[in-house]
Amino acid sequence: MLIDPNQVHQIIANLGINASHAIGRRQGVIEVHMESVHVDSTLAATSPDLKEGRYVRLRFSDNGGGIPREVLDRIFEPFFTTKAPNAGTGLGLSVVRGIMKNHDAAISVYSEPNRGTRFHLYFPAVSSRTQVAEPVKAAPKRGRGERILYLDDEESLVILAKRMLERMGYVVTGSTTQPRRWRPFKPHPGTLTWC
């Protein structure tokens, strides 16, 4: 399996944020498990993105409140959210699905109200590196101290993006509000990079 580790990190972070919101303030359990599986025709029929063959399956589950049945079919839509206004953009799961598609991978979800949610992520297995001529994606461009202003109405996403971009060599100012965060960029407007 050849994957972009930064994007898989983003998948885990998005699923983790959603799981922590689903669990809320009560004590809960989040489990991550990986295994090698063979997908047969019966299992492949459960998802349009899943084909027969060998996969590495990542199972991500929580024992939170679960996803209501009436919205389960919409959770991967961009900007769809059941959170209160200003509590999230609704982009997390659509980003996860996009990353999975970029890896020719598949994702399925099972949820029961008050019993939790389980995601299965199927990454195609590769038997040897010689079968693949080039990596899935070129390495991300490294920063050289450029400044980035990252704005989002969900604080957990601001924290995540700030950490990831700083590791890549950028100087990041992250915020959930706009006005007071503009001051550091006013003297050097040409260094502003939008995300």
N, C-alpha and C positions, 0 to 999 in steps of 0.2 A: 504494500500500500504506500503510494507516494502522495504526500499531502503537504499543504502549506501550514507549518506549525503555528504561525501567527493567526491564521484564519480559524484553525481549530481552537486556539486559545479564545478567540472571540466567540465562537459557538458555546464553549463551556461557560464563559463569563455571562453571556446573555441568558442561557438556560439557568445558571446559578442565581442570577438576579431575579428572574421570574419565580424560581422555586422559593427563594427567601421571601418574596412578596406573598406568595401563596401560603406559606407557613405562618407568616406574620410574627407576632410577639410570643406565640406559644413555642414550647420546645418541639423540635421536629427533626426529621431525618432526610438527608439528601444523599443518594447513593449514585456512584459512577462505577460502571463495570464494563470491561472489554472482553470480547471473546471472538474466536474464529468460527464462522458459520457457513454452511452451504445453503443457498437459497434455491429451493425447488420451485416447480411451476405453480404449486398451490400458494406458497408464500409470495412469489413474485406477482401473483394476481391481486394481492392486497394493496399494491401501490403502483401508479403509472410510471414512476421513476425507477422501480426495482426490476431487475432482470435476473434470470437464472445464473448461478455461478457462485464463486467463493467471495466472501466478504469478511471484513473485520467490523463487527457490530459493537457500537458504543451504546450502552444503555444508561440513560440518565433519568433518575426517578426521585420523587419527593412524596411526602405524606401530608401535603398541604390540603387546602380546601377543594382542589380539583377544578376542572374547567366545566362550566355548565354545558350540557348537551346542545342547547340551542345556539351556542356560539363556537362550538368545536370546529365546524367546517370553515370558519372564517379566521382562525388564529394566525395563519400565515399571510394574510392580506396586509399590504403596507398601510400604516396609519390606523389599523383597526385596534382598538383597545377597550377594555372594560374598566380601566382605571378612571378615577375621578379626574376632572380637568386639572391641568398642571401637574399631574402625577406620572406622566409618561407619554412618549410619542407614539407608541404602538409599532415601532420599527424593529424591535428585537427579534421576533420570530421570523419576520420577512427577511431580515438579514441572514439569519441562520439558514433558511431555505435557499436563499441565493447562493450562499457559500457551498451548500451541499450540491446544488446543481452544477456549480463551477468545477466540482470534483467528480462529476458523473456519479454522485452518491445519492442515496434516498433517505427520507426521514418519515417515520410514522409516529403517531401519538395515540395513547389510550389514557382515558381519564374517567374517574368516577367522582361525583360530588362527595365531599367530606372524606374521601379515601386517597386522594392524591392523583398524580399524573406521572406517566412513564413515556419517555421518548426513546425510540430506537433509531440510531443513525447508522446507516449501512455504507461503509467505504469499500470500494472494490479492492480485493486483495491482489497483490502482484507476487508471482512466485520467485522472480529474480529481477535484479535491477537492469539486467541486459535487455529485458523486454521493452523498456521504456527509453525512447531516444532522447527525450528532454524532460526537465522537471515540469511539474504542473504549472508553476508560475515563477517568473523571475523574482529574485530577492527584492524586497521593498527598498525604495530609495532612502538612503540614510541622510539625516539632516546634518547641517554644519552650523548649528547655533541659530538657525532662522527662528523667528518668533511666530507662534500660532495662537490665535484667540479662538478657543473652542467654547461654543455656547450650546446648551441643551437644557430643556426644562426638567430633565431627570438627573438628579445629583449623582446617582450611581454610575450613569453613563459618562458623566463629566469626569469622575474620578478614574474610571477605566480608560477612557481615551487619553487623559492627561498622562497616566502612567505609561501607556504604550508608546505615545509620541515622544515622551522624554527619553525612553529607552532607545529610541531611534535617533536621538541626537538633536531634537528640537527643544526650544525653550517655550513652554506652554503656559498660557494663562487660561484657566477653565472657570466657567461660571454658569449658574442657572439664571442669572439676571444680567441685563445688558449695561446700563449706564455707567456705573462706577468702574467697570473693567476696561473702558476705552482709554483711560488716561495714559497707561504705559505705551500705547501705540501712537498717540497723537504726535510726538516729536519725530517719529520715524514711520510715516504712513506707507512707505514703499516696502517695508519689511513685513507687512500684514499678509498672512496667508489664511484663506478661508477654508473651513471644513464644513 
